[in-house]
Amino acid sequence: MESERCEIIHPNGVKEKKLDIIDGYTIKYHANGKTIWSKGKVIEDKPEGYWEWYRSDGTIKRSGYFEMGEPVGEWVTYDSKGEKYKTTNRDNK
């Protein structure tokens, strides 16, 4: 399994969320550095494919798909227990 740790400091001096890149997936962590904040693939600096975001307690908060950095298709928001709460269609049709 390929793993790479990155620390990014923005020009204003604010430290970016801790992240790992494992098997092509970018995993960002909450400020506590332990629980996952988001995970998904990045291609050419843009999110691509299926992504998930989590609360600091580990429950899923939101999920959806990207194509070339743009949100597409069905996006799901979950309640505090991780149960499906709302679905939004991001297609511009």
C-alpha positions as CSV (number, residue, x, y, z in Angstrom):
1,M,0.0,0.0,0.0
2,E,1.4,3.4,-1.1
3,S,1.2,6.1,1.6
4,E,2.4,9.7,1.5
5,R,2.0,12.3,4.2
6,C,1.7,15.9,3.3
7,E,1.7,19.1,5.3
8,I,0.6,22.3,3.4
9,I,1.1,25.8,4.8
10,H,-0.8,28.5,3.1
11,P,0.8,31.9,2.4
12,N,-1.2,33.4,5.3
13,G,0.5,30.9,7.6
14,V,-2.5,28.7,8.3
15,K,-1.8,25.0,8.3
16,E,-3.9,22.9,5.9
17,K,-5.6,19.8,7.3
18,K,-3.3,16.8,7.7
19,L,-3.7,14.5,4.8
20,D,-2.5,11.1,3.6
21,I,-2.5,9.7,0.0
22,I,-3.1,6.0,0.2
23,D,-3.5,3.9,-3.0
24,G,-4.5,7.0,-4.9
25,Y,-7.1,8.2,-2.4
26,T,-6.6,11.6,-0.7
27,I,-7.6,11.4,3.0
28,K,-7.9,14.6,5.0
29,Y,-8.2,14.7,8.7
30,H,-10.1,16.9,11.2
31,A,-8.0,19.3,13.3
32,N,-7.5,16.6,15.9
33,G,-5.3,14.8,13.3
34,K,-7.0,11.5,14.0
35,T,-10.5,11.3,12.6
36,I,-11.1,11.4,8.8
37,W,-12.7,14.6,7.5
38,S,-12.9,13.6,3.8
39,K,-11.7,11.0,1.4
40,G,-11.7,10.6,-2.4
41,K,-9.5,10.7,-5.5
42,V,-7.8,13.8,-6.9
43,I,-6.7,13.8,-10.5
44,E,-4.8,16.8,-11.8
45,D,-5.5,18.8,-8.6
46,K,-9.3,18.3,-9.0
47,P,-11.6,15.9,-7.0
48,E,-12.7,13.0,-9.2
49,G,-15.2,10.2,-8.6
50,Y,-16.9,9.3,-5.3
51,W,-16.1,11.4,-2.2
52,E,-17.2,11.2,1.4
53,W,-17.1,13.7,4.3
54,Y,-17.3,12.8,8.0
55,R,-18.0,14.5,11.3
56,S,-15.3,14.5,14.0
57,D,-17.1,11.6,15.7
58,G,-16.6,9.5,12.6
59,T,-20.2,9.4,11.3
60,I,-20.7,10.1,7.6
61,K,-21.9,13.7,6.9
62,R,-22.1,13.9,3.0
63,S,-21.2,11.9,-0.1
64,G,-21.3,12.6,-3.8
65,Y,-19.5,12.4,-7.1
66,F,-17.2,14.7,-9.0
67,E,-16.3,14.9,-12.7
68,M,-13.3,17.0,-13.5
69,G,-13.7,18.9,-10.2
70,E,-17.4,19.6,-10.6
71,P,-20.1,18.0,-8.4
72,V,-22.5,15.8,-10.4
73,G,-25.3,13.4,-9.9
74,E,-26.8,12.5,-6.6
75,W,-25.4,14.0,-3.4
76,V,-26.5,12.6,-0.1
77,T,-26.5,14.5,3.3
78,Y,-26.7,12.3,6.4
79,D,-28.0,13.1,9.9
80,S,-25.9,13.0,13.1
81,K,-26.5,9.2,13.3
82,G,-25.2,8.6,9.8
83,E,-28.7,8.0,8.4
84,K,-29.7,9.3,5.0
85,Y,-31.4,12.7,5.6
86,K,-31.5,14.5,2.2
87,T,-30.7,13.8,-1.5
88,T,-29.8,16.6,-3.9
89,N,-29.3,16.1,-7.7
90,R,-26.3,18.2,-8.9
91,D,-26.8,17.5,-12.6
92,N,-27.5,20.7,-14.6
93,K,-30.2,19.2,-16.9
